[in-house]
Amino acid sequence: MEQDYLYTKKPDSLSGNNVITILGMVVSECVFSHSVYGEGFYSFDVEIPRLSDAVDVLPVTISERIIERDNFRVGDMVYITGQIRSYNNYVEDENRNKLILTVFARDCENVEIDDQRSPNEVFLNGYICKPPIYRTTPFGREIADLLLAVNRSYNKSDYIPCIMWGRNARFCEKLNVGDNIRVWGRMQSRGYQKKLPDGTVSDRIAFEVSAAKIEMAENE
């Protein structure tokens, strides 16, 4: 598994239990998403290179108070700091709600293409809300999936899927629902195919945090 990470330090503020920074290229038009109490929000996609030849394409949600749409175009390089947010979206062809992730931008700046900052860093401090799923691939690679509930203001939480590899996966195998953990890594996009009830196959994209480091959180 490639290691596309630089570790971040744990932020000091209470709001620092969910922090993401990304550096990449805008690859879709900025379009209106929704409004909350009169404040408009827009969405667009950012392409972020890995150390390998692969790229991650992540959805971004941003307030109209942060950006001017006319000065924000496809091909621009941007540096964004914010949080990973989750919400449920009803999928009609599956007749169920689906967990959707987005990068919720708190700050966005245009940068030069040769900016040397790390392109994709995530820090999470949250609680395991489903039993971790540990498995091995046919080639013997160890993987663990877990769902992390990360608290935010106004008694809300974001539910963020995380994937672990190797010894981190073995560590997760021993964890329980309710355990408080910290995770460092990157947010990634992953394509997969979903078989629908009518027998057809649909191409989908999943978003998750690929962890490079994990530890138990101290009682705080």
Secondary structure, DSSP 8 states (H G I E B T S, - for coil): -----------SSGGGGEEEEEEEEE-S--EEEEEETTEEEEEEEEEEE-SSS-EEEEEEEEETTT--GGG--TT-EEEEEEEEEEEEEEEGGGTEEEEEEEEEEEEEEE--TT--S-SEEEEEEEEE-S--EEEE-TT--EEEEEEEEEEETTTEEEEEEEEEEHHHHHHHHT--TT-EEEEEEEEEEEEEEEE-TTS-EEEEEEEEEEEEEEEE----
